[in-house]
Amino acid sequence: MASGRILTDRARLYRTLRSAHLERAHELPAAAILFRIKRYDFHEELATGLVLVQAHPVRAAWLLAHSTVTTLEIGEPLMLSSVWASTLAISALRLRALIGGSRASIVCYALENADPFQRQLAIRARLRRGLNGVAARFVWRQTDRIVFGTDAARVTYRTALPEPARDAVSVVIPALPATCTCSDDGDPEVNRVVFLGAFAQRKGLPSLLAAWPLVTKALPEARLTLIGKGALENQARQAVASDPTIELVIDPPRSEIHRQLRRASVLALPSQPTATWREQVGLPIVEGLAHDCSIVTTTETGLASWLEEHDHEVVAPGCTPQLLADAVVRALQAPRPAAEDLPAIDGRLAADAWLFVGA
């Protein structure tokens, strides 16, 4: 974990850092990663060989001002939880240019598919959102290159923010994975469903558990694996204790996650919106696709249209347990979608190559 000067020409600014970021960083050209918080699924062994700097936004801005960074990837402007960190970082780099340093390019990868400025909030929260809106517009106007990971994100940005700077360029590169190259240790279990992610209401764990008895009523041979951790862990444990068709894997290492995904035929992530959150893509969906799983999810994900077009199951959030169970049963019984539908190059890696072209 680095703490001094940033000596690379590329840098990425994250609010939170998770294992998926670390895995991807090993596949990309060297770049310093400045971050504030480690996510629950941060595995230290994956940090080896990477330039990681854990820093408060003010310190991150100071480090960038004294760096040789020529391209900075920021958090997307509609992610209001990180917009002031982006504002400080951009301001530091622009100040560096004013006093004789090189001008840095600002790039971002955008996935947000819900306009945060349209949410109903209390008066005090509205004031805070107004200030965040000023910062978001500043960041947006300062961004030079933008990749939208979904068409839904592109539409959301067109609605929520004015046009970016006149010379900014953007493109849509779908946030689809390439097929995972992890070792193959056998065929998947044709009746195995996996839930992967935070044990939380918004990720749809209660919805899936409510639907599961209806799945096993239709398909007694169906089996469910719950993988992750979170606030609803006790509910997951109670489900396992009362239903022998469900098993639980708490916070496993990445190698075990890959093994469990290879083992499954279906990945279910019935995401549910909240007042302040909507599923952008859903990393478990991406990982399930990479391991040739059929997907059962809701219309909340920005990949919903692509999933429907490619024979996966997409239901409405808040649907009845029976409707969700029917979708799971259909996914288990139907032929699996073709892995050939996935790109040869992971969409996020392709986006990175486009963002950092010439850097």
C-alpha positions in Angstrom: 0.0 0.0 0.0 1.7 3.2 -1.2 1.5 6.4 0.8 4.0 8.8 -0.9 4.1 10.4 -4.3 2.3 9.0 -7.3 4.9 8.1 -9.9 2.6 6.8 -12.7 1.1 8.7 -15.6 -2.3 7.0 -15.1 -4.4 7.1 -12.0 -7.9 6.0 -11.0 -9.9 7.7 -8.3 -12.4 5.4 -6.4 -14.5 6.0 -3.4 -14.7 2.3 -2.5 -12.4 -0.5 -3.6 -13.4 -4.1 -4.0 -11.8 -7.3 -5.2 -13.3 -7.0 -8.7 -11.4 -3.7 -9.1 -8.2 -5.4 -8.0 -8.7 -8.4 -10.4 -9.3 -6.1 -13.3 -6.3 -3.8 -12.3 -3.9 -6.8 -12.8 -5.1 -7.1 -16.4 -4.6 -3.4 -17.2 -1.5 -1.2 -17.8 -0.1 0.1 -14.5 -2.1 2.9 -12.9 -2.2 4.2 -9.3 -5.5 3.6 -7.6 -6.5 6.3 -5.0 -9.4 5.2 -2.9 -11.1 6.1 0.4 -12.9 2.9 1.6 -12.3 -0.8 1.3 -15.5 -2.7 0.4 -16.7 -5.7 2.4 -15.4 -8.0 -0.5 -11.8 -6.6 -0.5 -9.3 -9.4 -0.4 -5.8 -8.3 0.6 -4.0 -11.0 -1.4 -5.2 -9.4 -4.7 -3.5 -6.1 -3.8 0.0 -7.5 -4.3 1.8 -5.8 -7.1 -0.6 -2.9 -7.4 -0.1 0.8 -6.5 -2.9 1.5 -4.0 -3.2 4.7 -2.1 -5.8 5.0 0.6 -6.5 8.6 1.1 -9.1 11.2 2.1 -10.3 13.3 -0.9 -8.2 16.3 0.3 -5.0 14.2 0.5 -5.8 12.5 -2.8 -6.1 15.9 -4.5 -2.8 17.1 -2.9 -1.1 13.9 -4.2 -2.4 14.4 -7.7 -1.3 18.1 -7.7 2.2 16.9 -7.0 2.1 14.0 -9.4 3.1 13.3 -13.0 -0.4 12.0 -13.8 -1.6 12.8 -17.4 -4.8 10.8 -17.4 -7.2 10.5 -14.4 -10.2 8.2 -14.3 -12.8 9.7 -11.9 -16.0 8.3 -10.4 -18.9 9.0 -12.7 -20.5 12.5 -12.1 -23.9 11.1 -11.2 -22.4 9.1 -8.3 -23.1 11.9 -5.9 -21.3 10.1 -3.0 -18.0 10.7 -4.7 -18.6 13.9 -6.7 -16.8 16.2 -4.3 -13.7 14.0 -4.3 -13.8 14.2 -8.1 -14.2 18.0 -7.9 -11.2 18.3 -5.6 -9.0 16.0 -7.8 -9.9 17.8 -11.0 -9.4 21.2 -9.4 -5.9 20.1 -8.2 -4.9 19.0 -11.7 -6.3 22.1 -13.3 -4.3 24.2 -10.8 -1.2 22.2 -11.6 -1.6 23.1 -15.3 -2.1 26.8 -14.5 1.2 27.0 -12.7 3.2 25.3 -15.4 2.4 21.6 -15.2 0.9 19.5 -18.0 -2.8 19.4 -18.5 -4.3 16.0 -17.5 -7.1 14.3 -19.4 -10.2 13.5 -17.2 -12.0 10.3 -18.2 -14.9 8.3 -16.7 -16.9 5.1 -17.0 -20.6 5.8 -16.5 -23.3 3.2 -15.5 -25.9 5.2 -13.6 -29.4 4.6 -14.9 -31.4 6.6 -12.4 -31.5 10.4 -12.3 -30.5 11.4 -8.7 -31.9 14.9 -9.2 -35.5 13.6 -9.7 -35.8 11.8 -6.3 -38.2 13.1 -3.7 -36.3 14.3 -0.7 -36.8 16.4 2.4 -35.9 20.1 2.4 -32.5 19.7 4.0 -31.6 16.8 1.7 -32.7 18.8 -1.3 -30.3 21.6 -0.4 -27.5 19.1 -0.1 -28.5 17.6 -3.5 -28.5 21.1 -5.0 -24.9 21.6 -3.9 -24.0 18.1 -5.2 -25.6 19.1 -8.5 -23.2 22.1 -8.8 -20.3 19.7 -8.3 -21.7 17.1 -10.7 -22.1 19.7 -13.5 -18.5 20.9 -12.9 -17.1 17.4 -13.1 -19.2 16.7 -16.2 -18.0 19.8 -18.0 -14.4 18.9 -17.2 -14.6 15.3 -18.4 -12.8 14.7 -21.7 -13.7 11.1 -22.6 -16.7 9.1 -21.4 -17.7 5.5 -21.9 -21.3 4.6 -21.1 -21.5 0.9 -20.0 -25.2 0.7 -21.0 -27.6 2.5 -23.3 -29.7 3.2 -20.1 -26.8 5.1 -18.7 -26.4 7.2 -21.8 -30.1 8.2 -21.8 -29.9 9.0 -18.1 -27.0 11.3 -18.5 -28.6 13.0 -21.5 -31.6 13.8 -19.2 -29.8 14.6 -15.9 -26.9 16.8 -17.0 -26.3 19.4 -19.7 -24.0 18.5 -22.6 -20.4 18.0 -21.5 -17.6 20.2 -22.7 -17.7 20.8 -26.5 -14.6 18.8 -27.2 -15.6 15.8 -25.1 -16.1 12.5 -26.8 -18.2 9.6 -25.7 -19.1 6.0 -26.8 -21.3 3.2 -25.5 -19.4 -0.1 -24.8 -21.8 -2.6 -23.2 -20.7 -3.8 -19.7 -20.6 -7.4 -20.8 -17.9 -9.8 -19.8 -15.8 -12.1 -21.9 -16.1 -15.8 -21.0 -14.1 -16.5 -17.8 -10.9 -18.4 -18.3 -10.8 -19.9 -14.9 -10.2 -23.7 -14.8 -13.1 -26.0 -15.7 -13.5 -28.8 -13.1 -16.6 -30.4 -14.5 -20.1 -29.7 -15.9 -22.5 -27.5 -14.0 -25.3 -28.9 -12.0 -28.4 -28.5 -14.2 -30.7 -27.7 -11.3 -28.3 -25.4 -9.3 -29.3 -21.7 -8.7 -26.8 -19.3 -7.1 -27.4 -16.0 -5.4 -24.2 -13.9 -5.2 -23.9 -10.5 -3.5 -24.7 -8.6 -0.4 -27.3 -10.1 1.8 -29.6 -7.1 1.6 -33.1 -6.1 0.7 -32.0 -4.1 -2.3 -30.3 -7.1 -3.8 -33.5 -9.1 -3.6 -32.5 -11.8 -1.1 -35.9 -11.8 0.7 -37.7 -11.9 -2.6 -35.7 -15.0 -3.7 -36.2 -16.7 -0.4 -39.9 -16.1 -0.6 -40.1 -17.5 -4.1 -37.8 -20.5 -3.5 -40.5 -22.9 -1.9 -42.5 -22.4 -5.1 -39.5 -23.3 -7.2 -38.9 -26.5 -5.4 -42.6 -27.3 -5.5 -42.4 -27.2 -9.3 -38.9 -28.7 -9.4 -38.1 -30.8 -6.3 -34.6 -31.4 -7.6 -33.8 -27.6 -7.6 -31.0 -26.4 -5.3 -30.0 -23.0 -4.2 -26.6 -21.6 -3.0 -26.4 -18.3 -1.2 -23.0 -16.6 -1.4 -22.0 -13.4 0.3 -22.5 -11.6 3.6 -24.4 -8.7 4.9 -27.2 -7.4 7.2 -29.6 -10.3 6.3 -27.1 -13.1 7.1 -29.4 -14.3 10.0 -32.3 -14.6 7.5 -30.1 -16.6 5.2 -29.0 -18.9 8.0 -32.6 -19.4 9.1 -33.5 -20.4 5.5 -30.8 -22.9 5.4 -31.8 -24.4 8.7 -35.4 -24.9 7.6 -34.8 -26.0 4.0 -32.3 -28.7 3.0 -32.3 -27.6 -0.6 -30.5 -24.3 0.3 -26.8 -24.1 1.2 -24.9 -21.1 2.5 -21.3 -19.9 1.7 -20.3 -16.8 3.8 -17.7 -14.4 2.3 -15.6 -17.0 0.4 -12.3 -16.2 -1.4 -12.5 -15.4 -5.1 -11.4 -18.9 -6.1 -14.4 -20.4 -4.4 -16.7 -17.8 -6.0 -15.5 -18.9 -9.4 -16.0 -22.5 -8.5 -19.5 -22.0 -7.3 -20.4 -20.0 -10.5 -19.0 -22.8 -12.6 -21.1 -25.2 -10.6 -24.4 -23.2 -11.2 -26.7 -23.2 -14.1 -28.7 -20.1 -13.1 -27.7 -16.9 -11.2 -30.6 -15.0 -9.6 -30.2 -11.4 -8.5 -33.8 -9.9 -8.3 -32.6 -6.3 -7.4 -35.2 -4.0 -5.8 -35.0 -0.2 -6.0 -34.8 2.0 -2.9 -35.5 5.8 -2.6 -31.8 6.5 -3.3 -30.5 3.5 -5.2 -31.1 1.6 -8.4 -29.0 -1.3 -9.7 -26.7 0.0 -12.4 -25.6 -3.4 -13.9 -25.0 -5.8 -11.0 -21.5 -7.3 -10.8 -23.0 -10.7 -9.9 -24.9 -10.6 -13.2 -21.7 -9.9 -15.1 -19.8 -12.7 -13.3 -22.7 -15.1 -13.9 -22.6 -14.4 -17.6 -18.9 -14.9 -17.7 -19.4 -18.4 -16.2 -22.2 -19.3 -18.7 -25.1 -19.0 -16.2 -28.6 -18.1 -17.3 -29.7 -14.9 -15.5 -32.8 -14.2 -13.5 -33.1 -10.5 -12.5 -35.4 -7.5 -12.6 -35.8 -4.6 -15.0 -33.7 -2.5 -12.6 -30.3 -3.5 -14.2 -29.1 -1.4 -17.0 -28.5 -4.7 -18.9 -32.2 -5.6 -18.7 -32.9 -5.0 -22.5 -29.8 -7.0 -23.5 -30.7 -9.9 -21.2 -34.3 -10.0 -22.5 -33.0 -10.0 -26.1 -30.7 -12.9 -25.3 -33.2 -15.2 -23.6 -32.5 -14.5 -20.0 -35.4 -14.0 -17.5 -36.2 -10.4 -16.5 -39.1 -9.6 -14.2 -40.5 -6.4 -12.6 -39.2 -5.4 -9.2 -41.7 -6.1 -6.5 -43.3 -8.9 -8.5 -45.1 -11.7 -6.6 -43.1 -14.7 -5.3 -45.0 -16.8 -7.9 -43.8 -14.7 -10.8 -40.2 -14.8 -9.6 -40.4 -18.5 -9.0 -41.8 -19.1 -12.5 -38.9 -17.1 -14.0 -36.4 -19.3 -12.0 -38.1 -22.5 -13.2 -38.1 -21.3 -16.8 -34.4 -20.5 -16.6 -33.6 -24.0 -15.1 -35.7 -25.8 -17.8 -34.7 -23.7 -20.9 -31.6 -24.2 -22.9 -28.8 -22.0 -21.7 -28.1 -18.8 -23.6 -25.2 -19.1 -26.0 -21.8 -18.0 -24.6 -21.1 -16.8 -28.2 -23.3 -13.8 -27.4 -20.5 -12.4 -25.1 -17.8 -10.2 -26.5 -14.3 -11.5 -27.1 -12.9 -8.8 -24.9 -14.4 -7.9 -21.5 -16.5 -4.7 -21.9 -14.8 -2.9 -19.0 -11.4 -3.7 -20.4 -12.4 -2.5 -23.8 -13.8 0.7 -22.2 -10.5 1.2 -20.3 -8.5 0.9 -23.6 -10.7 3.5 -25.2 -10.6 5.9 -22.2 -6.8 5.7 -21.9 -6.0 5.7 -25.6 -2.7 7.5 -26.2 -2.1 7.9 -22.4 
